[in-house]
Amino acid sequence: MHIVTVLYGHPTDPAAFDEYYEKTHVPLVEPIPGIRSFTYRHCSSLDENPPPYYLIAELAFDSLEDLQAGMSGEAGQAAAGDVPNFATGGVTMFVAHD
């Protein structure tokens, strides 16, 4: 299993981020071939400090080959290319695997 984790920093306009993410970005991610699961959730803190990230998304693939094929295809490139359109707080991505 290979999981792409996307960490979104705090956007300048959280309401606009949420609306764009749910109505525009998620529909671009869902058709990426080879995705076993796609989840996203907002972050909160266990104390009074703000969490380091606003939203975390995870895209799971069965293998590195599935990940590479999905992300290099048309749907994967469309989703990746869309990120600068809404991620005003910056974004960090990494891959974890077993």
C-alpha positions in Angstrom: 0.0 0.0 0.0 1.3 3.5 -0.9 -0.5 6.5 0.6 0.0 10.0 -0.7 -0.6 12.5 2.2 -1.3 16.1 1.3 -1.0 18.6 4.1 -2.6 22.0 3.4 -1.6 25.1 5.4 -4.1 27.6 6.7 -5.7 29.3 3.7 -6.2 33.1 3.6 -10.0 32.5 3.2 -11.1 29.2 4.8 -14.7 29.3 3.6 -13.5 29.8 0.0 -11.0 27.0 0.4 -13.6 24.6 1.7 -16.1 25.5 -1.1 -13.5 25.2 -3.8 -12.1 22.0 -2.4 -15.4 20.2 -2.1 -17.0 21.4 -5.3 -14.0 21.6 -7.7 -11.0 19.8 -6.4 -12.6 16.6 -5.0 -14.3 15.9 -8.3 -10.9 16.1 -10.0 -9.3 13.6 -7.5 -12.1 11.0 -7.4 -11.6 9.7 -11.0 -7.8 9.2 -10.7 -7.2 5.6 -11.8 -6.0 3.1 -9.2 -7.1 5.0 -6.1 -8.2 2.5 -3.5 -9.4 5.2 -1.1 -9.5 9.0 -0.8 -10.2 10.8 2.5 -9.8 14.3 3.7 -10.4 16.0 7.0 -9.9 19.3 8.8 -7.4 19.6 11.6 -7.9 20.8 15.1 -5.6 21.1 18.1 -5.5 19.5 21.5 -4.6 22.8 23.2 -5.2 26.5 22.5 -2.5 26.6 19.7 -3.7 26.4 16.1 -2.9 23.1 14.4 0.0 23.2 11.9 -2.3 22.3 9.0 -5.8 23.2 8.0 -6.7 20.1 6.1 -5.1 16.6 5.5 -6.0 14.5 2.5 -4.9 10.9 1.8 -5.0 9.0 -1.4 -4.2 5.3 -1.1 -3.0 3.1 -3.9 -2.2 -0.6 -3.9 1.3 -0.2 -5.3 3.9 2.3 -6.3 3.1 1.4 -9.9 -0.6 2.2 -9.4 0.3 5.5 -7.8 2.7 6.5 -10.6 0.2 5.5 -13.3 -2.7 7.3 -11.6 -0.8 10.5 -10.9 0.9 10.7 -14.3 -2.3 10.2 -16.2 -4.7 12.9 -17.4 -6.9 12.8 -14.2 -3.9 12.8 -11.9 -2.3 15.7 -13.7 -5.5 17.7 -13.6 -5.9 17.2 -9.9 -2.2 18.1 -9.2 -2.4 21.1 -11.5 -5.5 22.4 -9.7 -3.7 22.7 -6.2 -2.3 26.2 -6.8 -5.8 27.4 -7.6 -6.9 27.2 -3.9 -4.0 26.2 -1.6 -3.1 29.8 -0.5 -1.6 28.5 2.7 0.9 26.2 1.0 0.9 22.5 0.6 3.3 19.6 1.6 3.0 16.2 0.0 4.7 12.9 0.8 4.3 9.2 0.2 4.2 6.5 2.9 4.3 2.8 2.2 4.5 -0.5 3.9 
